[in-house]
């Protein structure tokens, strides 16, 4: 007897309240880096201060992600909307040149995450059978998922799991976790991503790799459902993605290529210039194994599929598209999400999937290859198929 398919559907987002053009964000970062440097060095001379401001602005504009590839980024923290350092919540740089300590950032994450769960479930009294919270930008227990389930008295029905600290590729292991719950007899599993990437920048760090990170990442919150139709569980009414295969692998000799760790002043990321080259070198074999799992050859996927490539940065999308011989329309959704939102860590791929489902130019039955990357160096992927 053939099992019913596993489906991803019901994508909902909560846009963060503060949307800024990338140009304005670059100028804010330049001002923040200059302020942090002046405070650290105790500089009072106006001419010297002006020289430092010019130098750091030049560095931000040189190494930061340009406005031609990222147009907007969103944030929950209103600090990024002004440069009155005395009324910042986190970036009171006259007192804390690196920003406030990790505990203050965690408390803000706790507020936003709890509110996100409440808003997603404000109009329903029907609990999911499973609830998976996905994030790498804040860890507070009990989590927003646990607080919601406790407040609604759903604890006897809803099993809560946490998929934490995997980084940008976490949506793919998370849907495997959801599939595992379905195999155990759960009917519906919800996934909620709460990523507050902008909360963790450090204006006192002026290294080029840090400027890349600080001008790339943004905040994103998204919810979606993973389900399997069956007795008493009809097919979803909205368009869905059918899961055909999913896997992840760690690239050999890549342990230092990308890291993500808790530091005194938020999370700290390191990112090697070698990451795109290492991904490109390992991708062919990975796609062969992933395609075999889905019963589809790599040549067919590269010819027919839409690719949901996690936009870790413009270089990632461009180089992988060139390496695989993909046409621009095959990576259109990834480029559009990068352009309109920036890199929202694990919340990014669900935004791309949502865009593909809403795109009438992607017909029913189209294969969708999802690819994402993170510390390890980990390559994660899935083959899905658009339905409806």
C-alpha positions, 0 to 999 in steps of 0.5 A: 500500500502506497503511503500518502505524501508528506506535504508542506503548506500553509505558509504565513509570515510576520513582517518585522515592524522596521523595514529599511533600505539597504543604503540606509542600513549601510550608513547606519552601520558606518555611523555605529562602527565610527561611534564604537571606535571613538568610544573605545579609543577615547577620541575627542578631537573633531578632525580625528573623529571625522577621519575615522568616520570616513575610513570606516564608512569606506570599509562598510561600503567596500565590503558590505553587501551592495544595494544592487543585490539587497534592496531592503532588510527588516528588523524587530529592533527599532535601534536601526531607525535612528542614531540617537545612541542614548535611547538605543535598547541594545546599541547604546554605544557610548556605554557599550561599544560592542552593544549590550551583553548577550543577556539583554539581547536574549531578553529581547529575543524572548519578548519577540519570540513569545509575541510571534507564537501568540500572533500565529495562533491568535485565531485558532483553538485547534492545536497541532499534534507537533510544534517545532521551534527553529532558531539559531538567534536566541535560546530562552527556556521555556521557549515561545513554543512551550509558553504557547502550549502551556498557556493554551493547555495543549500539552497533552496533545501537542509535542514540542521540539526545538531545532536550534543552532544549526544556522541557515540550513535548519529548515531542512533537518526540521522538516525531517524531524516533522516527517519523523513525527508523522511516521509516529502517527502525528497528524499535523506538525507546525514549524515556526522559525523566529530569527533575529539575526540583526540582534547580534551585530557588534559595531566594535568589530571592523574586520571585512568578514564581520562587515559582510555578515553585518550587511547581509543578515536580517530578521524573519519569522515564518510558520508553516505546516507539515502534514500527511493526508489520511483518514480524517485528514483531507488534502490541504486546500491551499497549494503545497510542496510534496517532500520527495527526499531530504538529506544533509552531509558535512563537507570534509576538511571544512570545520573552520569554514563557518562557525556560529557561537555564543559570545559575550555580546551576542552570537558571533559568526566567522565566514571564510572566503573559501565557502562558495568554492568548498560548496561548489566542489562538494555539490555534484556528489551531494546532488547525485545522492539526493536525486537518487533518493528522490528517484530523479537524475541530476541532469533532469533536476538541473533541466526541469527543477526550480532551485530554492537556493538559500541566499547566503549571499549573492556569490552563493546563488550566482556561483551555484547557478553557473556551476549547475548551468541553471537559467535565471528563472530557475533561481528567481525566487532565491534572488527575489527573497535576497533582494527584498529581505536579505539573509534571514538565516533558517527563516529564508528557505521557507520564504523562498518556498512560499514565493514559489508556491505563489508564483503562477509561472511555476506550474503544478508538478514542477520539481523544487530542489532546496539547498542550504548551507551552514556550520559544519560545513554542512550541505543540506538539501531536499527535493520537493514537488509543487502541488496546486 
